[in-house]
């Protein structure tokens, strides 16, 4: 692991440990995860199993199972938040990672009734690539959170770690299944271009989403963080926003 990756990991585990140590910030964190898992239920273009079924019935079943996993994850997070004596926050807009990724993505996976077979194939491929990179990000973040919960070491955080680990196991499976399906639907050239497009969008969205949430922390939970931490997270948010702006200028 490179020095920069090691530093990033240490900083993220530290932040997650701070968040997990207090029920209010812990509930807020789990609400962010929950919002992403619930997002497919609020839109019409996720998990296009009906469009896949005529040509790829195996993929239709895989997408239905994936959608069911997301619903189960949202329910697990809801229960975990309430078990802490808190209520889940109903988040929307750019406070939902999926929406932030959409805002950074130059391709669509929405399928229209008039779309021909090859357009349907490519749009399903775009959805699979989007889901693949999103699941990678969620897997990493949930992994940091599991480690943080174990560091706090309370009965509350131990229970949350078990829930998060169950979710993470599904995310690892989704990472593999989405890439395998994408490989079946595309040529190597198509797949390379599609994956690169969605990787770029996901990386930009991560900067935008993370900077937004760090700024929110310093305001909504001002009493939870000392002045040095608030200043550090504010500077980190600025650095992320500068990185996002630089990436936009170079693209």
VOBA-1610 file (N, C-alpha, C; in pm, whole numbers, padded with zeros to 5 digits, always signed):
BEGIN
Unk+00085-00119+00000Unk+00000+00000+00000Unk+00088+00125+00000Unk+00057+00222-00089Unk+00137+00343-00098Unk+00118+00429+00026Unk+00212+00524+00045Unk+00204+00613+00161Unk+00075+00694+00157Unk+00038+00745+00039Unk-00083+00827+00028Unk-00207+00746+00062Unk-00212+00620+00015Unk-00327+00535+00045Unk-00332+00500+00193Unk-00216+00478+00253Unk-00211+00448+00396Unk-00259+00567+00477Unk-00218+00688+00437Unk-00261+00808+00507Unk-00411+00829+00491Unk-00462+00809+00369Unk-00605+00823+00345Unk-00684+00726+00433Unk-00637+00603+00439Unk-00706+00501+00518Unk-00706+00541+00666Unk-00591+00586+00718Unk-00581+00623+00859Unk-00676+00739+00892Unk-00682+00838+00802Unk-00769+00954+00826Unk-00916+00914+00822Unk-00951+00825+00729Unk-01092+00785+00718Unk-01135+00700+00836Unk-01048+00610+00880Unk-01082+00530+00997Unk-01096+00620+01120Unk-01008+00720+01131Unk-01017+00814+01244Unk-01151+00889+01242Unk-01190+00938+01123Unk-01317+01009+01112Unk-01433+00917+01148Unk-01434+00796+01093Unk-01542+00702+01121Unk-01546+00666+01269Unk-01431+00659+01333Unk-01428+00631+01477Unk-01493+00743+01556Unk-01464+00867+01517Unk-01529+00981+01582Unk-01680+00977+01561Unk-01722+00942+01441Unk-01865+00937+01410Unk-01934+00825+01488Unk-01869+00709+01496Unk-01930+00595+01564Unk-01936+00612+01715Unk-01853+00698+01770Unk-01845+00712+01915Unk-01966+00782+01976Unk-02043+00852+01895Unk-02159+00926+01945Unk-02284+00879+01872Unk-02391+00845+01942Unk-02511+00793+01875Unk-02569+00887+01770Unk-02560+01018+01794Unk-02619+01113+01696Unk-02544+01110+01565Unk-02411+01121+01573Unk-02334+01120+01448Unk-02331+00980+01387Unk-02343+00879+01472Unk-02348+00743+01420Unk-02478+00723+01341Unk-02588+00771+01393Unk-02716+00759+01323Unk-02713+00837+01191Unk-02649+00953+01193Unk-02636+01032+01069Unk-02555+00954+00965Unk-02446+00892+01006Unk-02363+00815+00914Unk-02441+00698+00854Unk-02511+00625+00939Unk-02590+00512+00890Unk-02704+00561+00800Unk-02754+00679+00826Unk-02859+00736+00740Unk-02805+00764+00600Unk-02679+00807+00591Unk-02617+00826+00460Unk-02608+00694+00384Unk-02565+00589+00453Unk-02560+00457+00389Unk-02701+00412+00350Unk-02794+00430+00439Unk-02933+00390+00413Unk-02990+00462+00292Unk-02960+00589+00278Unk-03014+00666+00165Unk-02970+00608+00031Unk-02843+00565+00025Unk-02795+00505-00098Unk-02862+00372-00127Unk-02885+00292-00023Unk-02950+00163-00042Unk-03097+00180-00080Unk-03160+00285-00031Unk-03302+00310-00059Unk-03323+00378-00194Unk-03221+00441-00247Unk-03235+00520-00371Unk-03303+00443-00484Unk-03267+00316-00512Unk-03333+00246-00623Unk-03485+00241-00613Unk-03537+00247-00490Unk-03682+00244-00472Unk-03748+00376-00508Unk-03670+00481-00527Unk-03725+00614-00553Unk-03717+00654-00700Unk-03658+00569-00784Unk-03640+00601-00926Unk-03690+00483-01011Unk-03692+00502-01143Unk-03746+00400-01232Unk-03641+00337-01324Unk-03515+00376-01309Unk-03415+00329-01406Unk-03304+00246-01342Unk-03325+00201-01218Unk-03226+00113-01154Unk-03270-00033-01172Unk-03170-00121-01179Unk-03193-00265-01190Unk-03293-00299-01301Unk-03254-00275-01427Unk-03346-00293-01541Unk-03370-00440-01576Unk-03429-00513-01484Unk-03446-00657-01506Unk-03549-00687-01614Unk-03651-00601-01627Unk-03751-00626-01731Unk-03690-00610-01870Unk-03605-00510-01887Unk-03541-00490-02017Unk-03441-00602-02048Unk-03383-00660-01945Unk-03283-00765-01966Unk-03346-00902-01992Unk-03466-00925-01942Unk-03522-01060-01941Unk-03535-01126-02078Unk-03580-01057-02184Unk-03596-01127-02312Unk-03468-01189-02366Unk-03354-01124-02348Unk-03228-01174-02404Unk-03137-01240-02301Unk-03147-01193-02175Unk-03057-01243-02071Unk-03137-01273-01945Unk-03217-01380-01945Unk-03298-01411-01825Unk-03215-01430-01699Unk-03093-01481-01712Unk-03005-01498-01597Unk-02970-01362-01536Unk-02951-01261-01624Unk-02919-01127-01576Unk-03041-01063-01509Unk-03158-01088-01565Unk-03280-01035-01503Unk-03293-01084-01359Unk-03267-01213-01338Unk-03276-01267-01203Unk-03166-01209-01112Unk-03047-01190-01169Unk-02937-01131-01091Unk-02971-00989-01047Unk-03029-00911-01138Unk-03065-00773-01107Unk-03176-00768-01003Unk-03274-00860-01013Unk-03381-00864-00912Unk-03325-00898-00775Unk-03230-00991-00772Unk-03169-01027-00644Unk-03091-00909-00587Unk-03017-00839-00673Unk-02940-00722-00630Unk-03033-00617-00571Unk-03146-00592-00640Unk-03242-00494-00589Unk-03297-00537-00454Unk-03324-00666-00439Unk-03372-00716-00310Unk-03270-00699-00200Unk-03142-00718-00233Unk-03036-00696-00134Unk-03036-00551-00087Unk-03055-00457-00180Unk-03054-00316-00142Unk-03170-00284-00047Unk-03287-00340-00076Unk-03402-00317+00013Unk-03374-00374+00153Unk-03313-00491+00156Unk-03281-00552+00285Unk-03177-00469+00360Unk-03079-00416+00290Unk-02978-00331+00355Unk-03042-00207+00416Unk-03132-00144+00341Unk-03200-00024+00393Unk-03276-00058+00521Unk-03342-00175+00522Unk-03417-00216+00641Unk-03323-00244+00758Unk-03208-00305+00730Unk-03109-00332+00836Unk-03059-00202+00898Unk-03030-00103+00814Unk-02982+00025+00867Unk-03092+00096+00946Unk-03215+00089+00898Unk-03326+00151+00970Unk-03338+00092+01110Unk-03334-00041+01117Unk-03345-00108+01247Unk-03226-00074+01337Unk-03107-00069+01280Unk-02988-00040+01360Unk-02994+00102+01418Unk-03041+00196+01338Unk-03053+00335+01385Unk-03154+00343+01500Unk-03266+00278+01482Unk-03370+00283+01586Unk-03327+00210+01712Unk-03248+00106+01697Unk-03196+00035+01814Unk-03105+00124+01897Unk-03048+00228+01835Unk-02965+00324+01909Unk-03049+00434+01975Unk-03182+00429+01954Unk-03268+00532+02010Unk-03279+00655+01922Unk-03238+00643+01796Unk-03246+00754+01702Unk-03344+00720+01590Unk-03371+00817+01505Unk-03456+00795+01388Unk-03374+00819+01261Unk-03394+00738+01158Unk-03319+00760+01034Unk-03358+00893+00970Unk-03260+00960+00912Unk-03285+01085+00842Unk-03328+01054+00699Unk-03431+01123+00652Unk-03476+01105+00513Unk-03399+01205+00427Unk-03296+01159+00362Unk-03206+01243+00284Unk-03246+01241+00136Unk-03215+01349+00068Unk-03244+01353-00076Unk-03141+01441-00146Unk-03160+01462-00274Unk-03070+01548-00351Unk-02926+01500-00344Unk-02834+01594-00331Unk-02692+01561-00332Unk-02642+01503-00200Unk-02732+01484-00104Unk-02696+01411+00018Unk-02713+01261-00001Unk-02751+01220-00121Unk-02757+01079-00160Unk-02645+01056-00260Unk-02551+00968-00227Unk-02434+00948-00312Unk-02474+00914-00455Unk-02576+00832-00473Unk-02620+00793-00607Unk-02654+00915-00692Unk-02721+01014-00631Unk-02757+01135-00705Unk-02633+01216-00742Unk-02536+01220-00652Unk-02413+01293-00680Unk-02339+01228-00796Unk-02337+01095-00800Unk-02273+01025-00912Unk-02346+01056-01042Unk-02479+01054-01040Unk-02556+01087-01160Unk-02520+01226-01213Unk-02501+01319-01121Unk-02470+01457-01161Unk-02334+01467-01229Unk-02247+01371-01204Unk-02112+01372-01262Unk-02100+01279-01383Unk-02207+01208-01418Unk-02200+01106-01522Unk-02253+01160-01655Unk-02175+01141-01761Unk-02212+01192-01892Unk-02294+01092-01974Unk-02323+00977-01920Unk-02400+00875-01991Unk-02528+00845-01914Unk-02626+00792-01985Unk-02751+00752-01921Unk-02770+00601-01933Unk-02842+00545-01837Unk-02880+00404-01848Unk-03031+00389-01850Unk-03103+00501-01859Unk-03249+00496-01869Unk-03288+00436-02004Unk-03376+00338-02002Unk-03418+00268-02123Unk-03560+00310-02160Unk-03578+00352-02287Unk-03708+00396-02336Unk-03774+00284-02417Unk-03907+00286-02426Unk-03977+00181-02502Unk-03932+00171-02648Unk-03892+00283-02707Unk-03854+00283-02849Unk-03709+00244-02873Unk-03632+00219-02769Unk-03491+00185-02787Unk-03475+00048-02853Unk-03385+00041-02951Unk-03356-00084-03019Unk-03271-00176-02935Unk-03253-00301-02979Unk-03180-00401-02900Unk-03038-00359-02862Unk-02965-00295-02955Unk-02827-00261-02921Unk-02821-00144-02823Unk-02916-00051-02836Unk-02921+00060-02740Unk-02953+00005-02601Unk-03047-00089-02593Unk-03080-00151-02465Unk-02958-00220-02405Unk-02885-00293-02489Unk-02765-00363-02442Unk-02664-00266-02383Unk-02636-00157-02454Unk-02536-00061-02408Unk-02584+00013-02282Unk-02711+00042-02276Unk-02760+00114-02157Unk-02761+00025-02034Unk-02792-00101-02051Unk-02779-00194-01938Unk-02632-00203-01897Unk-02542-00203-01996Unk-02399-00207-01966Unk-02357-00084-01885Unk-02411+00032-01921Unk-02380+00153-01845Unk-02430+00141-01701Unk-02549+00085-01683Unk-02596+00068-01545Unk-02505-00026-01467Unk-02464-00136-01530Unk-02378-00232-01462Unk-02245-00169-01422Unk-02187-00087-01510Unk-02061-00020-01479Unk-02079+00080-01365Unk-02189+00155-01370Unk-02221+00248-01260Unk-02232+00172-01128Unk-02308+00064-01128Unk-02327-00014-01005Unk-02196-00075-00957Unk-02114-00120-01051Unk-01986-00182-01016Unk-01897-00085-00939Unk-01880+00036-00992Unk-01794+00134-00924Unk-01856+00185-00794Unk-01988+00200-00793Unk-02056+00243-00671Unk-02037+00140-00560Unk-02053+00013-00594Unk-02037-00092-00493Unk-01893-00097-00441Unk-01797-00071-00529Unk-01657-00063-00484Unk-01642+00045-00376Unk-01699+00161-00401Unk-01688+00272-00307Unk-01757+00239-00176Unk-01877+00183-00185Unk-01951+00150-00063Unk-01876+00042+00016Unk-01821-00056-00053Unk-01745-00161+00014Unk-01630-00101+00095Unk-01554-00010+00036Unk-01441+00052+00107Unk-01490+00131+00227Unk-01594+00212+00206Unk-01642+00297+00315Unk-01698+00214+00430Unk-01778+00113+00397Unk-01834+00029+00503Unk-01723-00047+00575Unk-01620-00086+00501Unk-01505-00150+00566Unk-01439-00060+00669Unk-01421+00068+00634Unk-01366+00164+00731Unk-01458+00173+00853Unk-01589+00171+00827Unk-01683+00189+00938Unk-01684+00067+01030Unk-01674-00051+00974Unk-01667-00172+01057Unk-01544-00164+01148Unk-01430-00127+01092Unk-01308-00115+01173Unk-01325-00010+01282Unk-01387+00102+01247Unk-01408+00208+01346Unk-01499+00161+01460Unk-01605+00091+01426Unk-01696+00040+01529Unk-01623-00054+01624Unk-01538-00136+01569Unk-01461-00228+01654Unk-01362-00153+01742Unk-01308-00041+01692Unk-01216+00038+01774Unk-01289+00103+01891Unk-01410+00152+01867Unk-01487+00212+01977Unk-01515+00106+02083Unk-01557-00012+02038Unk-01563-00127+02128Unk-01680-00133+02224Unk-01784-00055+02202Unk-01900-00063+02291Unk-01997-00170+02240Unk-02094-00205+02323Unk-02195-00301+02281Unk-02273-00247+02161Unk-02301-00117+02164Unk-02374-00053+02053Unk-02297-00065+01923Unk-02169-00027+01926Unk-02093-00027+01801Unk-02060-00169+01755Unk-02048-00261+01849Unk-02026-00401+01810Unk-02146-00452+01731Unk-02266-00417+01775Unk-02388-00458+01706Unk-02393-00397+01565Unk-02355-00269+01555Unk-02356-00203+01425Unk-02251-00265+01334Unk-02136-00300+01389Unk-02031-00362+01308Unk-02081-00492+01245Unk-02159-00568+01320Unk-02213-00693+01266Unk-02308-00666+01149Unk-02392-00563+01163Unk-02484-00526+01055Unk-02405-00482+00932Unk-02309-00393+00954Unk-02230-00339+00843Unk-02151-00449+00773Unk-02100-00544+00849Unk-02024-00654+00789Unk-02114-00741+00701Unk-02239-00759+00741Unk-02334-00834+00658Unk-02360-00761+00527Unk-02375-00630+00535Unk-02394-00550+00414Unk-02271-00559+00326Unk-02154-00547+00387Unk-02030-00547+00310Unk-02011-00678+00234Unk-02050-00790+00294Unk-02037-00919+00226Unk-02119-00921+00098Unk-02238-00860+00101Unk-02319-00852-00020Unk-02255-00760-00123Unk-02195-00648-00076Unk-02134-00554-00170Unk-02019-00620-00245Unk-01942-00702-00178Unk-01832-00773-00243Unk-01886-00864-00353Unk-01996-00931-00326Unk-02059-01016-00428Unk-02109-00933-00545Unk-02166-00815-00515Unk-02217-00728-00621Unk-02104-00676-00711Unk-01990-00648-00651Unk-01875-00601-00730Unk-01841-00704-00837Unk-01837-00829-00798Unk-01804-00937-00892Unk-01915-00960-00994Unk-02039-00967-00947Unk-02149-01003-01037Unk-02174-00896-01142Unk-02161-00768-01106Unk-02183-00662-01205Unk-02075-00664-01313Unk-01950-00689-01272Unk-01842-00695-01371Unk-01857-00818-01460Unk-01895-00930-01403Unk-01914-01051-01483Unk-02026-01031-01586Unk-02135-00969-01544Unk-02245-00943-01637Unk-02204-00844-01745Unk-02132-00742-01706Unk-02084-00644-01804Unk-01995-00711-01908Unk-01913-00803-01865Unk-01824-00876-01956Unk-01904-00958-02057Unk-02015-01015-02013Unk-02100-01095-02102Unk-02168-01008-02208Unk-02199-00883-02173Unk-02280-00799-02263Unk-02198-00715-02360Unk-02068-00701-02337Unk-01989-00605-02414Unk-01863-00667-02473Unk-01810-00598-02574Unk-01678-00632-02624Unk-01574-00569-02530Unk-01450-00611-02544Unk-01343-00556-02460Unk-01332-00404-02480Unk-01341-00360-02601Unk-01328-00216-02630Unk-01444-00138-02569Unk-01566-00189-02588Unk-01682-00122-02528Unk-01669-00116-02377Unk-01633-00229-02319Unk-01626-00240-02173Unk-01522-00145-02114Unk-01407-00136-02178Unk-01301-00049-02130Unk-01348+00096-02127Unk-01411+00140-02236Unk-01458+00279-02243Unk-01568+00307-02140Unk-01660+00213-02127Unk-01772+00232-02034Unk-01723+00234-01889Unk-01634+00142-01855Unk-01581+00139-01718Unk-01502+00266-01687Unk-01422+00313-01781Unk-01344+00435-01757Unk-01436+00555-01736Unk-01541+00563-01814Unk-01635+00676-01800Unk-01697+00676-01660Unk-01741+00561-01615Unk-01809+00555-01485Unk-01711+00564-01369Unk-01589+00517-01388Unk-01488+00533-01283Unk-01457+00681-01262Unk-01444+00755-01372Unk-01418+00898-01362Unk-01533+00970-01292Unk-01656+00935-01329Unk-01772+00999-01267Unk-01779+00967-01118Unk-01751+00842-01083Unk-01758+00802-00942Unk-01649+00871-00860Unk-01529+00885-00917Unk-01422+00954-00845Unk-01456+01100-00821Unk-01511+01167-00923Unk-01551+01306-00907Unk-01663+01319-00804Unk-01759+01227-00811Unk-01871+01229-00716Unk-01824+01208-00573Unk-01724+01123-00556Unk-01672+01098-00421Unk-01617+01226-00360Unk-01544+01304-00440Unk-01492+01432-00391Unk-01605+01528-00358Unk-01702+01538-00448Unk-01814+01631-00427Unk-01897+01592-00306Unk-01928+01463-00295Unk-02012+01415-00185Unk-01939+01427-00051Unk-01814+01386-00048Unk-01738+01388+00078Unk-01717+01530+00128Unk-01685+01622+00037Unk-01664+01761+00080Unk-01794+01819+00135Unk-01905+01786+00073Unk-02035+01836+00120Unk-02065+01784+00261Unk-02038+01656+00284Unk-02069+01598+00415Unk-01973+01648+00523Unk-01846+01670+00488Unk-01752+01725+00587Unk-01793+01865+00629Unk-01837+01944+00534Unk-01884+02079+00569Unk-02008+02071+00659Unk-02096+01976+00629Unk-02217+01961+00709Unk-02182+01923+00853Unk-02084+01836+00870Unk-02044+01792+01004Unk-02009+01910+01093Unk-01931+02002+01038Unk-01884+02114+01117Unk-01993+02208+01162Unk-02108+02203+01093Unk-02221+02289+01127Unk-02324+02215+01213Unk-02368+02099+01165Unk-02475+02026+01233Unk-02430+01964+01365Unk-02301+01930+01374Unk-02250+01864+01494Unk-02132+01942+01551Unk-02146+02071+01554Unk-02038+02158+01600Unk-01991+02122+01740Unk-02087+02085+01825Unk-02052+02053+01964Unk-01981+01918+01977Unk-01984+01838+01871Unk-01923+01704+01877Unk-01774+01708+01845Unk-01731+01810+01770Unk-01592+01817+01725Unk-01525+01942+01781Unk-01400+01926+01822Unk-01325+02040+01870Unk-01282+02130+01755Unk-01232+02248+01791Unk-01192+02346+01688Unk-01085+02290+01594Unk-00982+02219+01643Unk-00882+02165+01549Unk-00942+02067+01449Unk-01032+01980+01495Unk-01095+01885+01403Unk-01182+01958+01301Unk-01259+02056+01347Unk-01345+02129+01254Unk-01262+02199+01148Unk-01151+02257+01190Unk-01064+02326+01094Unk-01003+02227+00995Unk-00961+02111+01046Unk-00900+02011+00959Unk-01000+01960+00856Unk-01121+01930+00900Unk-01220+01879+00806Unk-01265+01987+00708Unk-01267+02112+00752Unk-01301+02220+00660Unk-01193+02235+00553Unk-01066+02227+00593Unk-00955+02235+00496Unk-00956+02114+00402Unk-00991+01998+00455Unk-01001+01879+00371Unk-01110+01896+00266Unk-01223+01954+00307Unk-01331+01980+00212Unk-01285+02075+00103Unk-01211+02179+00140Unk-01160+02275+00041Unk-01066+02204-00057Unk-00977+02120-00004Unk-00884+02047-00090Unk-00959+01957-00188Unk-01064+01891-00141Unk-01145+01806-00229Unk-01212+01889-00338Unk-01263+02004-00302Unk-01330+02089-00400Unk-01232+02143-00503Unk-01110+02175-00459Unk-01007+02218-00554Unk-00970+02104-00649Unk-00959+01983-00595Unk-00931+01868-00678Unk-01040+01842-00778Unk-01166+01860-00738Unk-01278+01842-00828Unk-01275+01947-00939Unk-01248+02072-00903Unk-01242+02178-01003Unk-01129+02156-01102Unk-01012+02112-01052Unk-00899+02085-01139Unk-00930+01971-01235Unk-00995+01866-01183Unk-01031+01753-01268Unk-01128+01795-01377Unk-01223+01884-01343Unk-01320+01931-01442Unk-01251+02010-01553Unk-01151+02090-01516Unk-01079+02171-01616Unk-00996+02083-01709Unk-00946+01971-01658Unk-00860+01884-01738Unk-00938+01785-01824Unk-01067+01768-01794Unk-01145+01668-01868Unk-01197+01723-02000
//
